[in-house]
């Protein structure tokens, strides 16, 4: 529902997402606090926030954001290629096109055995940290987090592999309410980086 308060929260949160690299959930909560609204105020849904983020990017970052997004997508392809055996899918801002240089890269892996992804990183000589996050069904999944230097942006970017069970892949490919795919395969991300032919 798009109430005035919900738009105000979304616009304030969008600025925090773009300017500070905040995740969407924390940005909404901080926006409520910053606007002096009651703690129990209904938060805008992610579609409303995404619209506000896109609007903010168009107004204030049109000259820098496309190049930053491209650099992050190119980097995502490299990290997806490294873990191609585990069916990598790109999700989040780098996939949906709202990422800036402050955004992290999120890649979902679908494995027969969750430890095999960690073994592959060790074999590649990659240092990572393990944490647990809520998965897309609300279950707990392992996140393997890496800090990787991005030359075009001249800074380190967080790359997070979210390790799912192979059975989760079937439900993961369903389009959202707008008919959009919420995650992209390696091939789909490569297509985003290929300029359209005239």
CORLIN-V294253 format. One record per backbone hydrogen bond with DSSP energy under -1.0 kcal/mol. NH is the residue of the N-H (numbers start at 1). CO is the residue of the C=O. E is the energy in kcal/mol with one decimal. If there is no record, write none. Layout:
BEGIN
NH_CO_E, NH_CO_E
END
This chain:
BEGIN
3_1_-1.1, 7_3_-2.1, 8_4_-2.5, 9_5_-2.8, 10_6_-2.4, 11_7_-2.9, 12_8_-2.2, 13_9_-3.1, 14_10_-2.6, 15_11_-1.6, 16_12_-1.5, 17_13_-2.6, 18_14_-2.5, 19_15_-3.2, 20_16_-1.9, 22_16_-1.4, 27_23_-2.0, 28_24_-2.2, 29_25_-1.9, 30_26_-2.6, 31_27_-2.2, 32_28_-1.9, 33_29_-1.8, 34_30_-2.9, 35_31_-2.3, 36_33_-1.4, 37_32_-2.3, 41_38_-2.2, 49_45_-2.0, 50_46_-2.9, 51_47_-2.1, 52_48_-2.0, 53_49_-2.7, 54_50_-2.6, 55_51_-2.1, 56_52_-2.4, 57_53_-2.7, 58_54_-2.2, 59_55_-2.2, 60_56_-2.9, 61_57_-2.2, 64_61_-1.0, 65_61_-3.0, 68_64_-1.7, 69_65_-3.0, 70_66_-2.1, 71_67_-2.2, 72_68_-2.1, 73_69_-2.5, 74_70_-2.7, 75_71_-2.0, 76_72_-2.5, 77_73_-2.2, 78_74_-1.6, 79_75_-2.0, 80_76_-2.4, 81_77_-2.7, 82_78_-1.7, 84_81_-1.4, 86_83_-2.2, 87_84_-1.5, 89_108_-2.3, 90_184_-3.2, 91_106_-2.5, 96_92_-2.8, 97_93_-1.3, 98_93_-1.1, 99_93_-1.3, 103_100_-2.4, 105_158_-3.0, 107_160_-3.0, 108_89_-3.4, 109_162_-3.1, 110_86_-2.8, 111_164_-2.6, 116_113_-1.6, 119_115_-2.3, 120_116_-2.1, 121_117_-1.9, 122_118_-2.3, 123_119_-2.7, 124_120_-1.7, 125_122_-1.4, 126_121_-2.8, 129_145_-2.1, 131_143_-2.1, 133_141_-2.6, 135_139_-4.6, 138_135_-1.7, 141_133_-2.8, 143_131_-3.2, 144_161_-3.0, 145_129_-3.1, 146_159_-2.9, 148_157_-2.8, 150_155_-2.8, 154_150_-1.4, 155_150_-1.4, 157_148_-3.3, 159_146_-3.0, 160_105_-3.0, 161_144_-2.8, 162_107_-2.8, 163_142_-2.7, 164_109_-3.2, 166_111_-1.8, 168_165_-1.7, 169_166_-1.6, 172_168_-1.2, 174_171_-1.1, 176_180_-3.1, 179_176_-2.2, 184_90_-2.5, 189_185_-2.3, 190_186_-2.4, 191_187_-2.0, 192_188_-1.5, 193_189_-1.1, 194_191_-1.0
END
